[in-house]
Amino acid sequence: MAAIALSRLSKRFAPGAPPALEEVSLEIAPGEVFGIVGRSGAGKSTLIRCVNLLERPDSGRVEVLGQDLMSLDEAALRAARRGMGMVFQHFNLHARRTVAENVAFPLEVAGMARAERERRVAELLPLVGLEAKRDAYPAQLSGGQKQRVGIARALASGPRILLCDEATSALDPETTAEILALIRDLRARLDLTVLLITHEMAVVKSVCDRVAVMEAGRVIEEGPVFDVFTRPTQPTTRRFVAEVIGHSVPPGTLSRLPQPGPGEARRLVQVLFAGPHSTRAVVSEASRDFDVDMNIVSGRVDEIAGEPFGVMALAAYGAPDKLEGALGWMRSLGLHVTELGEAA
Ligand SMILES: Nc1ncnc2c1ncn2[C@@H]1O[C@H](COP(=O)(O)OP(=O)(O)OP(=O)(O)O)[C@@H](O)[C@H]1O
């Protein structure tokens, strides 16, 4: 059974306005960290708010842990919402409450007795590394510490699901990495399912198992993070992926490349290495076997979801048919070879 099953969700905020969501269907498995990425206005916030029905879709079905949320009455919906914690971009802390009081707030609202609230807060603060800040006020905390409070508060009612709405977008890269590591750690320790939305592919790369890419209210691509990064099929996804892995070759570099000799052609290509061939000496093999010269213009090796992955720009020189043969051979190994324009 999926932890979250969204089926054909549609939402329009005003008649005639473009749809904020259009027929969005997603299934998120228990224990997954699932990312939704998209530009501003793509519909990510609307979608995540539909998961706990802070926003009601016009049509479609929202199932969480097997429960059809749209069929619940107010009381049952409140109970279902306690099974889902939410973390916000701007933390949404009460300035005049201490860390402990902020974390305890949802428990207070739910009517939990003070002694039990205190016991629960004493369990939660060490989970997010904030025992020492128990009595501090938000203004005395760094951004990362504020978000740790936000996370502890989201976990107060012992949810099985954590919804993160741009949880790291207000943080610097180092703090972002810490918070993402904390989310992954909590996922494992508390057996959580995490749904997060972000406009940053770097967040997806470092924390998610699967990802859906949204554009204009629709999911345009979806899959395991490694697959989406190494074989993006949609132009928007390619642009997102390029932000993280990069592939551009500086124009100055191109103009300094040697011209092809007589009878030679030059092909400028980007090669994505992923999986079993990522460590094979493909460039030297292709050069030797097809009698071409390959000049590495740029390159980088990385890891996504624990799998090796590389991207390289090559200027290849040789007889046109030999070049075609070499590039075809590389493709036959499963490498993703794309022209960077500029055929000579
Ligand atoms: N409460 C609302 N009333 C009217 N229109 C809304 C409302 N909330 C969102 N929209 C519109 O719905 C579309 C999707 O917005 P949404 O906030 O879900 O996108 P997003 O991908 O989360 O973008 P951002 O990162 O900027 O929040 C946008 O066109 C937005 O203007």
Ligand as a Chemical Component Dictionary entry (heavy atoms), coordinates in Angstrom:
data_LIG
# 
_chem_comp.id                   LIG 
_chem_comp.type                 NON-POLYMER 
_chem_comp.pdbx_formal_charge   0 
_chem_comp.three_letter_code    LIG 
# 
loop_
_chem_comp_atom.comp_id 
_chem_comp_atom.atom_id 
_chem_comp_atom.alt_atom_id 
_chem_comp_atom.type_symbol 
_chem_comp_atom.charge 
_chem_comp_atom.model_Cartn_x 
_chem_comp_atom.model_Cartn_y 
_chem_comp_atom.model_Cartn_z 
_chem_comp_atom.pdbx_ordinal 
LIG N1  N1  N 0 -4.462 30.977 -2.756  1  
LIG C1  C1  C 0 -4.324 31.187 -4.063  2  
LIG N2  N2  N 0 -5.177 31.985 -4.741  3  
LIG C2  C2  C 0 -5.058 32.187 -6.060  4  
LIG N3  N3  N 0 -4.098 31.633 -6.837  5  
LIG C3  C3  C 0 -3.217 30.837 -6.228  6  
LIG C4  C4  C 0 -3.269 30.577 -4.815  7  
LIG N4  N4  N 0 -2.244 29.733 -4.496  8  
LIG C5  C5  C 0 -1.580 29.495 -5.646  9  
LIG N5  N5  N 0 -2.161 30.140 -6.689  10 
LIG C6  C6  C 0 -1.734 30.076 -8.100  11 
LIG O1  O1  O 0 -1.609 28.705 -8.454  12 
LIG C7  C7  C 0 -0.456 28.469 -9.260  13 
LIG C8  C8  C 0 0.459  27.474 -8.562  14 
LIG O2  O2  O 0 0.987  28.089 -7.382  15 
LIG P1  P1  P 0 1.861  27.314 -6.308  16 
LIG O3  O3  O 0 2.114  28.253 -5.187  17 
LIG O4  O4  O 0 1.252  26.004 -6.015  18 
LIG O5  O5  O 0 3.205  27.069 -7.136  19 
LIG P2  P2  P 0 4.645  26.702 -6.570  20 
LIG O6  O6  O 0 5.221  25.774 -7.569  21 
LIG O7  O7  O 0 4.555  26.265 -5.185  22 
LIG O8  O8  O 0 5.396  28.078 -6.653  23 
LIG P3  P3  P 0 6.162  28.879 -5.491  24 
LIG O9  O9  O 0 7.433  28.148 -5.284  25 
LIG O10 O10 O 0 6.354  30.235 -6.088  26 
LIG O11 O11 O 0 5.224  28.873 -4.312  27 
LIG C9  C9  C 0 0.180  29.828 -9.455  28 
LIG O12 O12 O 0 -0.280 30.340 -10.693 29 
LIG C10 C10 C 0 -0.356 30.660 -8.311  30 
LIG O13 O13 O 0 -0.418 32.020 -8.664  31 
# 
loop_
_chem_comp_bond.comp_id 
_chem_comp_bond.atom_id_1 
_chem_comp_bond.atom_id_2 
_chem_comp_bond.value_order 
_chem_comp_bond.pdbx_ordinal 
LIG N1  C1  SING 1  
LIG C1  N2  SING 2  
LIG C1  C4  DOUB 3  
LIG N2  C2  DOUB 4  
LIG C2  N3  SING 5  
LIG N3  C3  DOUB 6  
LIG C3  C4  SING 7  
LIG C3  N5  SING 8  
LIG C4  N4  SING 9  
LIG N4  C5  DOUB 10 
LIG C5  N5  SING 11 
LIG N5  C6  SING 12 
LIG C6  O1  SING 13 
LIG C6  C10 SING 14 
LIG O1  C7  SING 15 
LIG C7  C8  SING 16 
LIG C7  C9  SING 17 
LIG C8  O2  SING 18 
LIG O2  P1  SING 19 
LIG P1  O3  DOUB 20 
LIG P1  O4  SING 21 
LIG P1  O5  SING 22 
LIG O5  P2  SING 23 
LIG P2  O6  DOUB 24 
LIG P2  O7  SING 25 
LIG P2  O8  SING 26 
LIG O8  P3  SING 27 
LIG P3  O9  DOUB 28 
LIG P3  O10 SING 29 
LIG P3  O11 SING 30 
LIG C9  O12 SING 31 
LIG C9  C10 SING 32 
LIG C10 O13 SING 33 
# 
